[in-house]
């Protein structure tokens, strides 16, 4: 998932990147310190989430974060892509919301937990653009699958079985760690051979090391070394 972070303070910019990468293993942070860099990068990439500092350098400049947000919204592919504003002045928030229909904002100084909670909220509310994943089945035929339809994935070497609500797909030529790099952050590895869509997790049974998925009467195993991680993620949800 590509995230564009725009912040004119290099220390804060690097700090935000560090916080995100510490939690989201498969997030790609693209960084800019000004309006011009940001506009170039958003045209060269397909951004799925924008984190914008409202004040970019000179406070008198018209090319602030809100102007950048307006430019983002003018591009059809970013018409609904979530924008999270970061600002030192709460009075900026109404102007940002009105001008660019941003999804949320944080007032500096904010806590690390608040930043992660807000991003989690955006992800789990499905505001992020989700691109279909192209895979190859066991017969060598390429197909696409939407991540939001996947319940879980089971691996056997380079062969994966993808379980949807009403469909089972067998793939070849891709390993679990390669596939999880293409999936949104709501997918968690719960076992060396299993990836689970946490949106469908209904409960966790630590005694039997099982995750139960929604109303589908399905359970998947939780590996020993993944137990603490799974418990942390599920309790947060």
Protein Blocks (a to p, Z undefined) as FASTA:
>chain_A
ZZddddfblklmmmmmmmmmmmmmmbccdddfbfklmmmmmmmpccfbdcddfbghjakb
mbbfklmmmmmmmpmklmmgccddddfbfklmmmmmmmnopabdcdddddfklmmmmmmm
mmmnomaccdddddddfkopacdddfklpmbdcdehjaccdddfkbccddehiafklmmm
mpcfkbccfbfkbccdfklpmbdcfknopacehjlopacdddfklmmmmmmmmmmZZ
